């Protein structure tokens, strides 16, 4: 209902990530595992491919570096010259592009439902509407950790607790005595949508060459399983941790974010980009201008405002985006029985099965199971 159901639905190939890094390894492995799982569980997906397109000469060097990185990561990619781009995307222009044929799309809500059904079939129990507000010890020798709901009467007793809290991972860690950092700051990404009569303009994913000065990938074209084409997103501070609309507001969430010195440092380092993002939120033409660099014949009449997603961005005290996985535990005897997954950075949906294996290994080692 939240992050998983509001993401772009892309199955990433592992192109962007530093060779040898955990993100690169887990993404490449996760792509293979996810396609295999979807085949086994009859979850529909499409291998629509992806172009990372350089439209300016200054981007060509970065594109070449990215191509070398993709090869080191073991990705299946090829370099496409400008004249050949239209064989893949007839309406796209560019000087050069990386083609990733294995990049795909899927509805991650359907994937998650399949995970849940398999978990339940193996004897697991899923409780929703269970807002955790406390962890405590009880007198049981077999299940000594109690997880409390804010509704009071709902308590789950267990031997060990694994916390994958997403947008609330920092708060859940704090109530078990873990460190306050990294801090989760919610960033909302708003999409435009191509009108149905214009979806023929895009075949697969079309992405820009990443600019290392900025923390996010930039606007791109993303096909959806239902035939829609999403355009975007931007990236601005959300006024609520689950704030999918511009007017969504929560005083606690917003004040906590604004009081965090790490966020202020990040904003000051990226003031120009921040104002540009905010301007594109207010002005659809400005967002369109970014997209027209790739598909010039796109017009304002071809698009309409679409959905939004929220990224649980982990920040350190200096305002740096935490770009790796972080395991943590609480303090005291209860902390020894808890594992907090404090950060699972994008592309965590693609990598989810590989991440699960890593978490299972960590649980076995940490709890000596």
N, C-alpha and C positions, 0 to 999 in steps of 0.2 A: 504493500500500500504506500510505501514511502520511497526511499532511495532507489531500490531495485526496480520499482514500477515507473520511475521517472527518468531513467537514464536513456542514452541514445540507442541502446540495443546493438552496439557494434561488437563483433567478435574480433579482437585485435590480434595482430600477427607478431608483435614484439619488436617493431622496427626502431622505436625511439629511445630505447633504454640502454644505459651504459653497458657495454659488453662485460660479461662476467658477473653483473649485478644480480641480486635476488629477483628484482622486478623482471629483468630480461629472461632469466631462467624459468620463472614461474609462468610468465605469459606464453612463452613458446610451448612449454609443457602443457599449460592449461588449455591452449587452443586445441591441441590434439585430444586431450581428455574430454573436452566439452563436445567436440564433434562426435566422438565415439559414444558419449553418454546420450546425446540427442538421437543418434541412430538407434541405440538400444531401447530408449524410452519412447521413441516415436514422437519426439519433440520437433516440430518443423523449424527449419532454418534455411537460409539461402547464402551461397558463396557468391556474393555480388562483386567482390574485389574492391580495390581501392587505388586511387591515384593520389600521390603527394606531388603537387604541381608548383613549379617555380614559374612565376610570371614576370619577374624582374631579374636583370642580370646580377644584381647584388645577392640574389638568393641561390645562384647556381653553385657557388662554393659550399654553402651549407647543405644543399641537396646532395652533392657528391659525398660530403662527410657522412650524411645520414645513410646513404647507400652503402658505404663501407661498414658503417655500424650495423646495419641490417644483416649484411653478409656474415659478420663476426658473430651475430646472435643466432645464426642458423636459419634465418628467414628465407622463404622462397620469394625472391623479388627479381625484377629486371628494370633496366633503365630504358625509358622511352623518349625518343627525340620528339621535338615539337611537332613535326609533320605527321607523326604517327599517333599523337594523342587522340585525334578525332576518330581513329579506328576503334578506340575503347569508349571514349566519351565524345560523340559527334558535335556537341554544342559547347565543349570546353576549349579554352585557348590557354596556351602556355609555351614556354621556351623548352622545357624538359620536365620529365616526371618520373617518379618511382612507381612501378606497378606492383601491387601485392595481390595476386590472384586468390590467395587463401583467406583474405579478410572477408568476414561474413556478417550477417545480421541475424538476430534471433529476438524473440520476446522473452526477456529475462523473468518476467512475471510467471510465464508458463514454465520456464526452467526451474524457478524456485518452488512452484507448486509440485513439480515432479520430485524435487528433492524432499519436500515435505511428505508426500505420499509414500516414498520409499522409506523414509525415517519411521513413519507410523507403522508401515508394514513390518518393520524389524522390531517393533515393540515400543517405539518412542512415543511420547505424548507432547503435543504442542498446545501451549496456552497463550492465547492472545488477550489483549486488553489487560495485561498484567504489568502495571507500571512499577518497576522495582524502586524502592526507596530505602532499603536497609539490608545489610548482611549481618548475621549474628551467629554466635555459637550456641548450640543446645547441649543437652546432657546425653544425647544418643552416642553410643560407641561406634555405631555403623554408619550413621548419616548425621554428622555433627555440624554441618553448615546449613543455616536456615536463610532462605531468600524470601524477603517480605514484600508484599504488594502495598501500595499506598492506601488500598481499600481496607487494610487491617486484617481481615479474617483469612486472607489467602496467603498461605505459607507453603513453600516447597523445601523439604529437607533432602540433603544430598551428601555424598561423600566428598565430591569436588565440584567446583563451579568454573565453567569457562565463559567468559564475558566477551561477546563480540557486539559492542553497543553502538557502532556507527556514529550517528550524530550526537549520541550521549555517552560515548566511551570515556571521556574525561570525567564526567560527573559520576559515572558508575565506579570508576577507579577511585575517585576521591572518597566515596562513602565507605570504601573498604580500607582506607588508610594509605593508598598508593600516592605517588608523586602527582602534583598538580599539572605538570607538563608531560607531554605536549598538550596544548590547548586546542580544542575543536572550535573552529570558526566556520559558520555556514556561508557558503557562496552560492547564490542562485544563478542559474543559467537559463535565459529565455530563448525560445526558438521561434522562428517564423516557419510557416508551412506553405509549400507550393500548392496552388489551387489544383484540383483534380485534372483539369484540362491541360495543365502544364507539366505534369509529372514525366512526360516523355523527354523533357530536357535533361534528365539525369538517369543514368543507368546504375551506377554504383556509388561508393563513397568517394568524395572529392575533398581533399584536405590541403591546406596551405603548408608551406615549409615553415616549421616552427621558428619563431624569433627568440633567441636565447635571452633577450633583455626582459622578456615577459614570462610570467609563471604558467600561463595556460596556452593551449595549442592554437587558438584562434578559431574563427568561424569556418564551418565546413558544411558540406551537403551529405545528408545521411538518409538513405532509403529505409523504410520501415516494413515490417512484415505484412501490414495491412494495405500496402501500396502507397502510403503517404511518403512525402519527402520533407524531412526536417532540415531547416537552414539555421545555422548558429552553432553553439550558443554564445551569448556574451557571458561575462562573469562579474557579478557585483555582490556586495555584502547583502545577505538576507537579514531582514529585521526579526526573523523568527527561525528557530532551528528546523522547523518543518514548514517554512514559509514559501509555498510554491506560487503565491501571487504577490504582486507589487504591494498590495495593501495589507498583507498579513503582517501582524505586529505582536511581539511579546516583549514587555518591558524588561523582564529578567534576562532574556536571551540577548537583547540588543545592548543593554547596559553592561552586561558581562563581557561582551565582545569589545565594546568601545573602551572599557577600562583596562583591557589587556594591552600592555605595552608592546607586545610582539606584533599585534595587528597595526598599531599606530606606526611602528617602524616600517612595516611592509607597505602601508599606504603612502608614507612620505617618500619611499624609494620609487614608487610607481605612480606618482601624482598625475602625470600627463596621461598615462594609460588608463588610470582610474576614471578621470573625467571623460575620456573618450568612450569608455564602456558605458558610463552613465548617460552620455549624450545619445548613444545608440539605443539605449533602453527607451528614451523619450521620443526619438526620431527614427521612424521606420526607414526613411530614405537613407539615413546614415548607415544603418545596418545593410541596406540593399547595396550601397556603394562598395562595401567590402566583398560582397558576393559577386558583383558584376566584374570584378577582376578576373574571375574564372569563367563565368557565363555572361558575356557582354549583353546579349539580347534579353536578359531578365529585366522586367519592368515592375514598377510598384503595384501595378494591377494584377500581377501574377502571384502575389504573396498575401498571406493573411497572418495575423498573430496566432501563435500556437502555444503548446504547453511549456512548462518549466520544470527544471530539476534542481535539487540542492546537493552540493558536494560537501561532505564532512571533511574540511581541510584542516589537517593538523599543522600547527605552527609552534616553533620553539620560541624562547624568550627574546631572540634577536629578530624575530619576524621572518625567519627562513621557513619555507615549506618543507615539512618533514617528508622525505621521499622514500622512506624505507619502512619495513615492518618493525613494530615495537611490541615486545612481550613484557608484561609487568605483573606484579602481584601486590597484595595488600601487606599490612604489617601484622606482627604477632602470629599467634597460632592459626588464626583464620586465614591469614595471608598465605600460609604454606599450602593451603588447599584451594587457592584461587589462581586462575590464569586469565589475565586481561590482554586481549588483542587490542592494543591502543591505537594502532593505525594499520589499515590495509589499503594502500593507495591505489588509485586507478593504474592499470585496468583490472581491478579486483574481481569484477564480474566474469571477465574472460578467464581469469586465473583461479576461479573459485575452487575447483576440484584439486588443483595443485596446492593451493593455500591450505585446503582442508587436510591434505596429507601432511603438510608441514606442521600444522597445529596438532594433529594426532601424534606425530613424532615428539613434539615438544611436551605434550601431556604425558606420554609414556616416560620420557626422561625426567621430567620435573617431579612427577608424582610416583615414579618408580613402579609403574603398573606392569 
